């Protein structure tokens, strides 16, 4: 069994060891050592990285069959005796996040009686899942403030192994479900948890704890947070963004919220006015098209290929046209070779015998597509936009036949 040096000293980054096994694991060369300071993935905490001799350690995992620590390498390692070096920057960052999680979870229990039921720590962010929802902004602020107060108090953090008989007498935040000696991490006077991860010596090293977002998941809440240098970098990026925006609008950063709200109101009003203007233009265009259109029998048939219109614009144009009695609109958009074509067919309510859905399906076949709809309105399209003119012409002929047989 590999001696796990990180249990006794998580600040240890250099060590010597003997290779006791060489193997290939999931396509990568790997070794087992008689002792290691490398933490393997587990308990919600990612693995360490670093080097063994001159070879990079890409991943560290625990083999389920015997609990051996496997060091997955970038290339084979031939040395029997090796010097190990753990990436301290990564290790310290993970210890900040993990110790901060203990403080935050304990603060949620103390302030809201909300228990942590899940924990995930990645290289970019950390999350805890709580058995309570929803959580208000005031509640989150109170929990965050308490956790940071404990950070500023710089309380000792002690990790130790505890025998079975001692476990029932510990104020554990979460009950232990397995038998055997238990590794306990205690934050003096604040938290006591069973945990096998690496932790700091004192809460002051956690640095700032900042909740960045929450997400309700049924009866639970996922809380995302950052600690230490991650929180500093996050603040730095957001502060730079706010100052840049304040400079852009020539206001103080404290005035940005008002500026954004005013711009949002202006944009909403502008969009409303734009819709009104577009609708007026479409109404005018519909009037012009209707007056220019020929009649087939007693029905005005508006046939138009409008290359620069969107399907949504065709829809509104057709709706304006068929507000008039005894009117059929056969409209198309698009058309260059290799470009998709769109079709919109509609008829006024006083022409119930004419089925636009059936008419449109036939037209879509001509342009290699498909479509359909209701008797009074239908839309569709196809990839052969260059055949739109033929599709419209065929639709006029078919419409004439439908009118003759009704």
C-alpha positions in Angstrom: 0.0 0.0 0.0 1.4 3.4 -0.9 2.2 5.7 2.0 0.2 8.9 1.5 2.4 11.7 2.6 -0.2 14.4 2.0 -2.2 13.2 4.9 0.6 14.1 7.4 1.8 17.2 5.6 -0.3 18.8 2.7 2.4 21.4 2.4 5.0 18.8 1.3 5.8 19.3 -2.4 9.2 17.4 -2.7 9.8 13.8 -1.8 11.8 10.7 -2.9 10.2 7.3 -3.6 10.8 3.9 -5.0 8.8 2.6 -8.0 7.0 -0.7 -6.9 4.9 -1.2 -10.1 4.9 -0.2 -13.7 1.8 -0.5 -15.8 -0.4 1.0 -18.5 -3.7 2.6 -17.4 -6.3 3.6 -20.0 -3.6 3.8 -22.6 -1.1 5.8 -20.6 2.1 4.7 -18.8 1.7 4.7 -15.1 3.6 3.8 -11.9 2.9 3.0 -8.3 5.3 4.3 -5.7 6.0 3.1 -2.2 5.2 6.7 -0.9 3.7 9.7 -2.6 2.7 13.3 -1.9 0.4 13.4 -5.0 -3.3 13.5 -4.1 -5.5 11.3 -6.3 -8.9 12.4 -7.5 -11.5 11.8 -4.8 -14.0 13.3 -2.4 -14.9 16.0 -4.9 -11.3 17.2 -5.1 -9.2 17.0 -8.3 -5.8 15.3 -8.4 -2.5 16.9 -8.1 -0.1 17.4 -11.0 3.7 17.8 -11.1 6.7 15.7 -12.0 8.4 12.4 -11.2 12.1 12.9 -12.1 11.9 14.5 -15.6 8.5 13.1 -16.5 5.2 15.0 -16.1 2.5 13.6 -13.9 -0.7 14.1 -15.9 -3.2 12.5 -13.6 -3.4 10.7 -10.3 -6.1 8.1 -9.5 -6.8 5.4 -6.9 -7.1 1.8 -8.1 -10.3 0.4 -6.6 -9.1 -3.1 -6.4 -6.4 -2.5 -3.9 -6.3 1.3 -3.1 -3.0 1.8 -4.9 -2.2 5.4 -6.0 -1.6 5.4 -9.8 0.5 8.2 -11.3 -0.4 8.5 -14.9 2.6 9.9 -16.9 3.1 11.8 -20.1 5.8 9.2 -21.1 7.3 6.0 -19.6 9.5 6.3 -16.5 12.5 4.1 -16.4 14.1 5.1 -13.0 13.6 2.9 -10.0 14.2 5.7 -7.5 12.5 9.0 -8.3 12.2 12.5 -6.9 8.7 13.8 -6.9 7.7 17.4 -7.2 4.0 18.5 -6.7 2.7 21.6 -8.5 2.4 23.8 -5.5 0.4 26.6 -7.1 -2.3 24.0 -8.1 -2.2 22.3 -4.7 -2.5 25.5 -2.7 -5.4 26.7 -4.9 -7.3 23.4 -4.4 -6.6 23.6 -0.6 -8.0 27.1 -0.6 -11.2 26.0 -2.3 -11.7 22.9 -0.3 -11.1 24.5 3.1 -13.4 27.4 2.0 -16.0 24.8 1.2 -15.9 23.5 4.7 -16.4 27.0 6.1 -19.2 27.8 3.7 -21.1 24.5 4.3 -20.8 25.1 8.1 -22.1 28.6 7.7 -25.1 27.4 5.8 -25.9 25.0 8.6 -25.5 27.7 11.3 -27.4 30.4 9.6 -30.1 28.5 7.6 -30.0 24.9 8.8 -29.2 24.0 5.1 -27.1 20.9 4.7 -24.6 20.2 2.0 -25.6 17.1 0.0 -23.1 17.5 -2.8 -19.7 19.1 -3.5 -17.7 19.5 -6.7 -14.4 21.2 -7.2 -13.0 21.9 -10.6 -10.0 23.9 -11.9 -12.2 26.9 -12.5 -15.0 26.9 -9.9 -16.5 25.0 -7.0 -20.1 24.2 -6.1 -22.0 22.8 -3.2 -25.6 21.5 -3.4 -27.9 22.3 -0.5 -31.0 20.6 0.7 -33.0 23.8 0.7 -34.6 26.1 -1.9 -35.1 28.8 -2.7 -32.5 31.0 -1.0 -32.9 34.8 -0.9 -30.1 37.3 -1.5 -30.2 38.4 2.1 -29.8 34.8 3.3 -26.8 34.2 1.0 -25.2 37.5 2.1 -25.5 36.5 5.8 -23.9 33.1 5.1 -21.1 34.6 3.1 -20.4 37.2 5.8 -20.2 34.5 8.5 -17.8 32.3 6.5 -15.5 35.3 5.8 -15.6 36.3 9.5 -14.1 32.9 10.3 -11.5 33.5 7.6 -10.5 36.8 9.2 -10.3 35.2 12.6 -7.6 32.9 11.2 -8.8 29.9 13.2 -6.6 26.8 13.3 -7.5 23.9 10.9 -6.4 20.5 12.1 -6.7 17.2 10.2 -6.3 13.9 12.2 -7.3 10.2 12.2 -9.9 9.2 14.7 -10.6 5.7 16.1 -14.1 4.2 15.8 -14.8 4.6 19.5 -14.1 8.4 19.4 -16.3 9.2 16.4 -19.7 9.2 18.2 -18.4 11.9 20.6 -17.4 14.3 17.8 -19.6 17.2 16.7 -19.6 16.0 13.1 -21.5 18.2 10.7 -22.5 15.1 8.7 -22.7 11.5 10.1 -20.1 9.0 9.1 -21.4 6.0 7.2 -18.4 3.7 7.0 -16.5 1.8 9.6 -12.8 2.0 10.4 -10.6 4.9 11.4 -11.9 8.2 10.1 -9.9 11.2 9.0 -11.5 14.4 10.5 -10.9 18.0 9.6 -11.7 20.5 12.4 -11.9 24.2 12.1 -11.5 25.3 15.7 -14.9 26.1 17.3 -16.7 26.2 13.9 -16.7 23.0 11.9 -15.9 19.3 12.3 -16.2 17.0 9.2 -14.9 13.7 8.0 -12.8 14.4 4.9 -9.8 12.8 3.1 -8.8 16.0 1.1 -5.9 18.4 1.6 -6.6 21.4 3.7 -4.9 24.6 5.0 -3.3 25.1 8.4 -5.5 28.1 9.3 -8.6 29.8 7.9 -6.8 33.0 7.1 -5.0 31.3 4.2 -8.4 30.7 2.5 -8.5 34.4 1.6 -11.9 35.9 0.4 -14.9 33.5 0.0 -17.3 34.8 -2.6 -20.6 33.3 -3.7 -20.8 34.0 -7.4 -24.2 32.5 -8.4 -26.9 30.1 -7.4 -29.2 27.8 -9.3 -32.4 26.2 -8.0 -32.7 22.5 -8.7 -36.1 21.4 -7.5 -36.0 21.2 -3.7 -32.2 21.9 -3.7 -30.0 24.8 -4.5 -26.6 24.7 -6.2 -24.2 27.4 -4.9 -21.2 28.3 -7.0 -18.3 30.0 -5.1 -14.7 31.1 -5.4 -12.0 31.4 -2.7 -8.6 33.0 -2.4 -6.8 33.9 -5.6 -9.7 32.7 -7.7 -12.0 35.3 -6.0 -9.3 38.0 -6.4 -9.0 37.3 -10.2 -12.8 37.2 -10.5 -13.0 40.6 -8.7 -10.2 42.0 -10.9 -11.9 41.0 -14.1 -15.4 42.3 -13.0 -13.9 45.5 -11.6 -12.0 46.2 -14.9 -15.2 45.6 -16.8 -17.2 48.0 -14.7 -14.6 50.7 -14.9 -14.4 50.3 -18.7 -18.1 50.6 -19.0 -18.2 53.6 -16.7 -15.5 55.3 -18.8 -17.4 54.4 -22.0 -20.6 56.2 -20.7 -18.7 59.0 -18.9 -20.3 58.2 -15.5 -19.2 57.0 -12.1 -19.3 53.2 -11.6 -22.1 53.7 -9.1 -24.2 55.3 -11.8 -24.0 52.4 -14.2 -27.1 50.6 -13.0 -29.2 53.7 -13.8 -27.6 54.1 -17.2 -28.2 50.5 -18.1 -31.9 50.7 -17.0 -32.4 53.9 -19.1 -30.7 52.3 -22.1 -32.9 49.2 -21.7 -36.0 51.4 -21.6 -34.8 53.3 -24.7 -34.1 50.1 -26.6 -37.6 48.7 -25.7 -39.2 51.9 -27.0 -37.1 51.9 -30.1 -38.0 48.3 -30.9 -41.6 49.1 -30.4 -41.4 52.1 -32.8 -39.4 50.0 -35.3 -42.1 47.3 -35.2 -44.8 50.0 -35.8 -42.7 51.4 -38.7 -42.1 48.0 -40.3 -45.8 47.2 -40.0 -46.8 50.4 -41.6 -44.3 49.7 -44.5 -45.7 46.2 -44.9 -49.2 47.6 -44.9 -48.3 50.0 -47.6 -46.5 47.4 -49.6 -49.5 45.0 -49.3 -51.8 47.8 -50.6 -49.6 48.4 -53.6 -49.3 44.7 -54.3 -53.0 44.2 -54.0 -53.9 46.9 -56.5 -51.3 45.7 -59.0 -52.5 42.0 -58.8 -54.7 40.5 -61.4 -58.0 38.7 -60.7 -58.7 35.1 -61.5 -62.5 34.8 -61.8 -63.6 36.9 -58.9 -60.5 36.4 -56.8 -57.6 38.8 -56.5 -54.4 36.7 -56.7 -51.3 38.4 -55.4 -48.3 36.6 -56.7 -44.9 38.1 -55.7 -41.3 37.0 -55.5 -39.7 39.3 -52.9 -36.0 38.2 -52.8 -35.0 40.3 -49.8 -37.8 39.4 -47.4 -37.6 37.0 -44.4 -40.2 34.3 -43.8 -41.5 36.4 -40.8 -42.0 39.4 -43.1 -43.7 37.3 -45.7 -46.1 36.1 -43.0 -47.1 39.6 -41.9 -47.3 40.8 -45.5 -49.7 37.9 -46.4 -51.8 38.6 -43.3 -52.2 42.3 -44.4 -53.2 41.2 -47.9 -55.9 38.7 -46.9 -57.5 41.2 -44.6 -59.2 42.2 -47.9 -62.1 40.0 -49.1 -61.7 37.5 -51.9 -57.9 37.6 -51.9 -55.2 34.9 -52.2 -51.5 35.7 -51.5 -48.8 33.5 -53.0 -45.5 35.0 -51.7 -41.9 33.8 -52.1 -38.5 35.0 -50.8 -34.9 34.0 -51.6 -34.0 32.6 -54.9 -30.3 32.6 -56.0 -28.9 29.2 -56.9 -27.8 27.3 -53.8 -29.9 29.5 -51.5 -33.0 28.3 -49.6 -36.3 29.6 -50.8 -39.3 30.4 -48.6 -43.0 30.3 -49.5 -46.0 31.8 -47.7 -49.6 31.2 -49.0 -52.7 32.7 -47.5 -56.3 33.4 -48.4 -59.1 35.6 -47.0 -61.7 34.0 -44.8 -64.5 34.2 -47.4 -62.8 31.7 -49.7 -63.2 28.5 -47.6 -63.0 26.1 -50.6 -59.4 27.0 -51.3 -56.9 25.0 -49.2 -53.6 26.8 -48.9 -51.9 23.9 -47.0 -52.4 21.5 -49.9 -51.4 24.2 -52.5 -48.2 24.9 -50.6 -47.1 21.3 -50.3 -47.2 21.0 -54.0 -45.1 24.2 -54.4 -42.5 23.0 -51.8 -42.0 19.8 -53.8 -41.0 22.0 -56.8 -38.2 23.6 -54.8 -37.1 20.3 -53.2 -38.5 21.0 -49.7 -41.6 20.5 -47.6 -44.2 22.5 -45.8 -47.8 22.7 -44.9 -50.4 24.4 -42.8 -54.0 25.2 -42.3 -56.6 25.7 -45.1 -56.3 29.5 -44.7 -52.5 29.9 -44.1 -49.4 27.8 -44.8 -45.6 28.3 -44.9 -42.7 26.2 -46.1 -39.4 26.2 -48.0 -36.8 24.2 -49.8 -33.1 24.3 -50.9 -33.7 25.0 -54.6 -34.5 28.6 -54.4 -33.8 29.2 -58.0 -37.0 27.3 -58.8 -39.3 29.6 -56.8 -40.6 31.4 -59.9 -41.7 28.0 -61.4 -43.3 27.0 -58.0 -45.3 30.2 -58.0 -46.4 29.8 -61.6 -47.5 26.2 -61.0 -49.4 27.3 -57.9 -51.4 29.9 -59.9 -52.4 27.2 -62.4 -53.3 24.8 -59.7 -55.3 27.6 -57.9 -57.2 28.2 -61.1 -58.1 24.5 -61.4 -59.3 24.5 -57.7 -61.5 27.5 -58.4 -63.0 25.9 -61.5 -64.0 22.7 -59.7 -65.3 24.2 -56.5 
